Amino acid sequence: MKRKAVIIRESEDGKKCIAVDRENAEVLLKFFHQNRRYKKKFNHICDLILGNHTNRELYDKEEPDKKSKGV
């Protein structure tokens, strides 16, 4: 089953974006909107990812199975 995503942030050059699953988008975005602490951290992580910076203490790649390797 294919799922659709909603792009919520995009890099300045348009090569990278942050997207959330459409089915979960409303709940996730509402959560970040209502929780200032998590919104600030989420925005910080988005800035790092979109700016090609690495901080393994805040985020890392997950490889739950072979099919999604490198995502």
trRosetta pair geometry for C-beta under 8 A, 3 or more apart (Angstrom, degrees):
i j d omega theta_ij theta_ji phi_ij phi_ji
3 21 5.6 -11 146 -143 135 101
3 22 6.9 -167 171 30 86 94
3 23 6.7 -70 -154 -2 118 113
4 21 7.7 105 81 -159 46 57
4 22 4.3 11 88 -8 93 138
5 19 3.9 52 160 155 127 129
5 20 6.5 155 -155 76 84 25
5 21 6.0 -56 -104 -99 71 35
5 22 6.2 -142 -106 -35 15 81
6 19 6.1 161 76 -158 35 82
6 20 5.6 -21 57 61 91 78
6 21 7.8 16 14 109 84 12
6 22 5.3 113 -32 -95 97 70
6 25 4.6 36 30 -102 140 150
7 10 6.2 29 169 -61 124 100
7 17 4.8 -30 -140 170 112 139
7 18 7.3 110 -157 75 64 46
7 19 4.8 -45 -93 -94 54 94
8 18 5.5 -54 63 98 89 95
8 19 6.6 147 6 -112 78 36
8 20 6.0 28 -18 0 126 102
8 25 7.7 173 -62 -143 117 105
8 29 7.1 -170 -115 -92 140 113
9 17 6.5 165 90 -160 53 65
9 18 4.2 20 52 38 100 113
9 46 5.0 59 60 -175 165 134
9 50 6.4 -94 134 -59 116 145
10 14 6.1 10 166 -115 120 54
10 16 7.3 157 -157 92 55 51
10 17 4.4 -20 -105 -106 74 93
10 18 7.6 -135 -66 22 38 69
10 50 7.4 123 154 -130 20 130
11 14 6.4 -124 75 -32 81 14
11 15 5.7 -36 65 50 135 71
11 16 4.3 61 -16 54 127 88
11 17 6.9 -113 0 -70 76 50
11 50 4.2 -178 -87 -166 84 93
11 51 7.5 167 -127 -66 103 39
12 50 7.8 107 -6 157 69 112
13 16 8.0 51 66 15 90 78
14 17 8.0 0 -158 -57 47 99
16 49 6.9 -154 153 140 141 88
16 50 5.4 -176 93 -124 121 64
16 52 8.0 164 -8 -63 154 77
17 50 7.8 36 -107 -104 25 105
18 46 5.1 -48 -42 -129 160 105
18 49 6.7 101 -76 83 106 138
18 50 6.9 -70 -30 -58 103 109
20 24 6.1 -110 163 87 105 94
20 25 4.8 134 97 -100 116 76
20 28 5.3 -145 -160 66 155 154
20 29 7.3 -169 44 -46 159 91
21 24 4.5 50 75 28 104 104
21 25 6.6 -148 87 -44 47 77
22 25 5.5 -27 -141 -11 31 122
24 27 5.5 -65 -166 48 64 109
24 28 5.4 59 141 -23 91 112
25 28 5.9 -64 -143 42 26 108
25 29 5.9 15 168 -11 67 114
26 29 6.3 -60 -140 42 22 103
26 30 6.1 24 160 -19 61 113
27 30 5.9 -60 -147 38 25 112
27 31 6.4 30 154 -24 62 106
28 31 5.7 -55 -152 31 30 114
28 32 6.6 20 156 -10 65 105
29 32 5.9 -54 -146 40 34 106
29 33 6.1 38 153 -23 66 109
30 33 5.6 -56 -144 37 29 114
30 34 6.2 17 160 -11 65 112
31 34 6.2 -69 -148 42 24 101
31 35 6.0 -13 168 12 65 118
31 38 7.0 -42 142 95 92 146
32 35 6.4 -72 -128 54 26 89
32 38 5.9 -117 -116 109 65 100
32 39 4.4 113 179 -96 80 81
32 42 5.4 -56 -126 35 128 159
33 39 6.7 90 -84 -89 21 134
35 38 4.2 24 112 29 120 111
35 39 6.1 156 87 -22 63 88
36 39 5.5 -57 -140 37 29 114
36 40 6.2 31 161 -22 65 105
37 40 6.1 -57 -154 32 25 110
37 41 6.7 17 152 -11 61 109
38 41 5.7 -56 -146 41 36 109
38 42 5.9 39 154 -22 69 107
39 42 5.7 -54 -143 38 28 112
39 43 6.2 28 157 -17 64 107
40 43 5.9 -56 -148 37 27 110
40 44 6.4 30 151 -22 62 107
41 44 5.5 -53 -148 34 32 116
41 45 6.4 31 154 -17 65 104
41 58 7.6 -163 -173 -147 95 113
42 45 5.9 -55 -149 37 30 109
42 46 6.4 33 151 -20 64 106
43 46 5.5 -51 -146 36 33 115
43 47 6.4 37 153 -22 64 103
44 47 5.7 -53 -152 33 30 113
44 48 6.6 31 150 -19 63 104
44 58 7.3 -106 111 -152 107 156
45 48 5.6 -52 -150 35 34 113
45 49 6.3 31 154 -16 67 106
45 55 7.9 -121 -117 62 71 118
45 58 5.3 -161 -99 148 99 125
45 59 5.3 100 -151 -31 120 132
46 49 5.9 -57 -146 39 30 108
46 50 5.9 18 162 -9 67 114
47 50 6.2 -61 -137 46 24 103
47 51 5.8 12 165 -8 63 120
47 53 7.9 2 122 36 71 125
48 51 6.1 -69 -140 47 21 102
48 53 4.3 -91 -155 75 74 106
48 54 7.3 128 169 -84 110 12
48 55 5.5 -62 -157 12 156 113
48 58 6.9 101 34 76 162 143
48 59 7.4 158 84 31 132 122
49 52 7.9 31 174 -69 28 25
49 53 7.7 -75 -51 54 20 70
49 59 7.1 -31 -64 76 109 154
55 58 4.6 30 107 22 113 110
55 59 6.9 64 78 32 80 77
56 59 7.5 -94 -130 75 30 41
56 60 5.3 47 -145 -83 76 104
61 70 6.9 -24 -166 -139 145 29
61 71 7.2 142 -155 75 97 43
62 71 7.6 -36 68 77 71 89
63 68 6.7 177 -142 95 55 83
63 69 5.2 33 -139 -116 114 62
63 70 7.3 39 -97 -27 107 37
63 71 7.7 136 -99 34 63 81
64 68 6.0 18 48 59 87 130
65 68 5.8 71 59 24 78 93
65 69 7.8 -95 103 -47 43 75
66 69 5.7 -15 -159 -34 41 116
68 71 4.7 -50 179 5 86 135
